């Protein structure tokens, strides 16, 4: 089996464990219970994963890559810059990504306590890739003379605001509430950094 085939099998097994992570309190899960709920032999899981944390890391990476691929494609299909911002920051709240939100929340919580650097490194990767998209959108706004040039200095503040929205969204009963709040934020953001004509 090639390295690529082994990685693909590892990701498929992690995805097979998705329902178990969604329907069982994380603290109550073990590799044994994950194997049982996912119809995978325990020995096979241990062949590919060190522990349940390793499984959720792989699962989060797989769901994130799918979200990123789909979302960037949708962002590029938008016509206006405002629509691109809205698309990028609200895509995670659509019904298609409900499971990703739940798993990402579990993962983010674990990363505060997990000693392995792989957890923190993956969160850092997500942060940097999000920042790259925001930088690109801000540069586009500056180039089109929609934004003042200082807008680019707000990149991290903008991303940190949306991370806050993500955590607060867990308190909202409906995804539409989070989407509405984010669109209002973006409306105000555009008003603040809009380039004034003389």
N, C-alpha and C positions, 0 to 999 in steps of 0.2 A: 504494500500500500504506500502510495506517495505521500509526501508531507501535506500536499494540498488536499488529497483524498481524506487523510486523517483529520485535518482541520474541518473539512466539510461534514464528516461524520460526527465530530465533536459538537459542531454547531447544531446539527439536526437533533442530537440527543438532548442538548440544552433546551431547544425549542419544544421537545417532547415533554419537558418538565414544567412548561409554562403554566398549565392548568393547576398543577400542584402548588406552585408559588402563589397563584392568584386566589386559590380557595382554602389555603391552610396558613395559619399564623406562622410566620417565618421561624419564630423561636421553637415551634413544635416540629419543624421539619428536620429530618436526618437523611443521609444518603440512602439508607434502607427504605424509608417511607417514600422518598422521591422515586426510587427504583420501582417500588410496588405500584405507586399511583401512575407511573409513566410506562408500565409494562416493559421495563428494561432490567436485565439481570444486574444485580448489585455489583457483581464482579466486573461486568462490562463498564458500568459507570466509573468504578474505581480505576479501570484501565485508562480512562480518558480524563478523569478529574480527581484532584486531590481531596476535595471536600465539597460541601454544599455551596460555600462561598465561591469556589472556582466555577461551579455550575452557573451561579447567578451572574458572575462576571461575564462569562461567555454568552449567556442569554441576553444580558443588557447590551453587549457589543453588537450582537446580531440584530436586535430590535432597533438600536440606534442607527446602524448602517442602513437599514431599510427605510427608517424615517428620513434620514438625511438625503438619500437618493431620491425618494419621492418628493420631498419638500423642495429641494433645490430645482428639480425639474418644474414644479409648479410655480416657484418664484420666477424662473426665467420665462414662463409663459405670460406673466402679468405685464400689462402695458405701462401703467403709471408707477412711479417710484413708491408712492404711498401704498399702492396695492401690493408691491413687492415686500415692503416692511410688514404690512398686515399679514400677508401670506406666511412669511417666515416665522413670525412670532405667534400666530394663532393655529398653525397647522397641528401642533401637538395636542390641541384641545378638541379636535374633531373625533368623532366616534371611532374612526379607523385606528386611532392611536391610544385608545383608552388603556389597553393592556401595557403598552410601552410606558405610559405615565405612571402606572401602578408599580411596574418593575423598576423604573428609574428612581422612583421615590424610595423604594426599599433599598436599592443600591446606594443612593446618596446617603441614607441613614447609616448603612453599614460602613461606608467609607470613613466616617468620623471615628470609628472604633477599630476598624481592621488595621492590623499592623503591616500587612503586605503592601508594598509600594504600588503594586499593580492597580489597586483600587484608585488611589490618588492620581496615578499617572493617567488612568482612563478618564477620570473627571477633568483633569487638566487638558487632555486631548479634546474633549467635548467643548470645553470653554474656549480653547484656542481656535477651534474650527468655527464656532459661532462668531467669535470676534472677527475672524477673517471675512465672513459674510457681511457682518455689520460694517466693517471698514470699506468693503467693496461698494455697499449701498450708499454710504456717506460720501465716498469719492465720486460716485455717480451723480449724487445730488449737487455736489460742489461743481463738478464739471459742467452740468446742465444749468448752473447758476440759479438753482433753486434754494440752496443753502449757503449760509455764510461760511467762509473758509474755516472758521474756528469750530465748526460742527464736528470735525474729525476728532477733536479732543474729548468729545462726549462719548466715544465708543465704549469704553469700559463701564461708564455710568449707565449707559443705555442697556448694556448686557446685564449688569448687576440688577437693574430694575426688573428685567424680565425673569431673572432667576427668582427674585422675590415674588413676582406674579405667579410663578410656577408653584412655589411652596404655599402661597395663600390660596391657590386654586383648590387645594385639597379640602379647604373649608367650604367651598362653594358646592352647592348641591347639583348645579347644572353647568355643563361646559359652556353654554351660551353666556352665562354670567361672566366667566373669565374672558371670553372673546370680546364681549361688550366693553369690559374694563380696559382691555388692551387697546382696542380701537380708539377709545376716548383718550388714552395716554398718547397714542401715536398722533391723533389730531392735534393735541396740545404741543407735542414735540415739534411737529411741522410748523406750527404757528411761531414757536419760540426761535427756531433756527432758520426761519425763512429769510431769504435775502431780500432786503428792501430795495425797491427801485427808486431812483432819485427823481 
